């Protein structure tokens, strides 16, 4: 039940973030995040294992934090949320955020 209570808001927030992204340079930031996620997801199962996440420095250092539902893997919604939070924590404005996420 606890996982469900955490997963639903995370999925909702990630969906809202993706839907609300401003179109910049002809491509949505969210699609760039999806491409990054897919590049890390080497086995194509739609989740990032700890081994796959180790390829990204911020995920390697903060895997447990990014794995909001504590499932042992990072789903796309968790990845989008994590990367968006990282960009915000770095003090980036929306224009600079896209550059950070490349």
C-alpha positions as CSV (number, residue, x, y, z in Angstrom):
1,X,0.0,0.0,0.0
2,X,2.9,2.4,0.9
3,X,4.5,1.8,-2.5
4,X,1.2,2.6,-4.2
5,X,0.8,5.8,-2.3
6,X,4.2,6.9,-3.4
7,X,4.0,5.6,-7.0
8,X,0.8,7.3,-7.9
9,X,1.9,10.9,-7.1
10,X,5.3,10.2,-8.8
11,X,3.7,9.0,-11.9
12,X,1.2,11.9,-11.9
13,X,4.0,14.5,-11.4
14,X,6.2,13.0,-14.1
15,X,3.3,12.9,-16.5
16,X,2.6,16.6,-15.7
17,X,6.2,17.5,-16.2
18,X,6.3,15.7,-19.5
19,X,3.0,17.2,-20.7
20,X,4.0,20.7,-19.5
21,X,7.4,20.9,-21.1
22,X,8.0,23.9,-23.3
23,X,9.0,23.2,-26.9
24,X,12.5,24.5,-27.4
25,X,14.7,24.1,-30.4
26,X,12.1,22.0,-32.2
27,X,12.3,19.1,-29.8
28,X,10.7,18.6,-26.4
29,X,13.0,18.3,-23.4
30,X,11.0,15.3,-22.3
31,X,11.7,13.5,-25.6
32,X,15.4,14.1,-24.9
33,X,15.0,12.6,-21.5
34,X,13.2,9.6,-23.0
35,X,16.1,9.2,-25.5
36,X,18.6,9.4,-22.6
37,X,16.6,6.8,-20.6
38,X,16.4,4.5,-23.6
39,X,20.1,4.7,-24.1
40,X,20.8,3.7,-20.5
41,X,18.2,0.9,-20.6
42,X,20.4,-1.5,-22.5
43,X,18.2,-4.5,-22.0
44,X,15.1,-2.7,-23.2
45,X,12.9,-3.7,-20.3
46,X,11.6,-0.2,-19.6
47,X,13.4,0.0,-16.3
48,X,16.9,1.0,-15.2
49,X,18.7,-1.5,-13.1
50,X,21.5,-0.4,-10.7
51,X,24.0,-1.6,-13.3
52,X,22.4,0.4,-16.1
53,X,22.0,3.5,-13.9
54,X,25.7,3.3,-13.0
55,X,26.4,4.7,-16.5
56,X,24.9,8.1,-15.5
57,X,26.9,9.8,-12.7
58,X,24.0,11.4,-10.9
59,X,22.0,8.2,-10.9
60,X,25.0,6.2,-9.7
61,X,25.4,8.5,-6.8
62,X,21.6,8.8,-6.0
63,X,20.0,5.6,-7.1
64,X,18.0,5.1,-4.0
65,X,16.8,8.6,-4.1
66,X,15.7,8.3,-7.8
67,X,14.0,5.0,-7.1
68,X,11.1,6.7,-5.4
69,X,8.9,3.5,-5.0
70,X,11.9,1.4,-3.8
71,X,11.3,-1.2,-6.5
72,X,15.0,-1.7,-7.1
73,X,14.7,-0.2,-10.6
74,X,14.1,3.3,-12.0
75,X,11.1,3.7,-14.2
76,X,10.9,6.4,-16.9
77,X,8.7,8.6,-14.6
78,X,11.2,8.4,-11.8
79,X,14.0,9.2,-14.3
80,X,12.2,12.3,-15.6
81,X,11.5,13.4,-12.1
82,X,15.1,12.9,-10.9
83,X,16.6,14.7,-13.9
84,X,14.2,17.6,-13.6
85,X,15.0,17.9,-9.9
86,X,18.7,17.8,-10.6
87,X,18.4,20.6,-13.1
88,X,16.3,22.7,-10.7
89,X,18.7,22.0,-7.9
90,X,21.5,23.2,-10.1
91,X,19.6,26.5,-10.4
92,X,18.9,26.3,-14.0
93,X,16.2,28.2,-15.7
94,X,14.0,26.5,-18.3
95,X,16.2,27.8,-21.1
96,X,19.3,26.4,-19.6
97,X,17.7,23.2,-18.4
98,X,17.5,21.7,-21.9
99,X,21.2,22.2,-22.3
100,X,21.9,20.5,-19.0
101,X,19.8,17.5,-20.0
102,X,21.6,16.8,-23.2
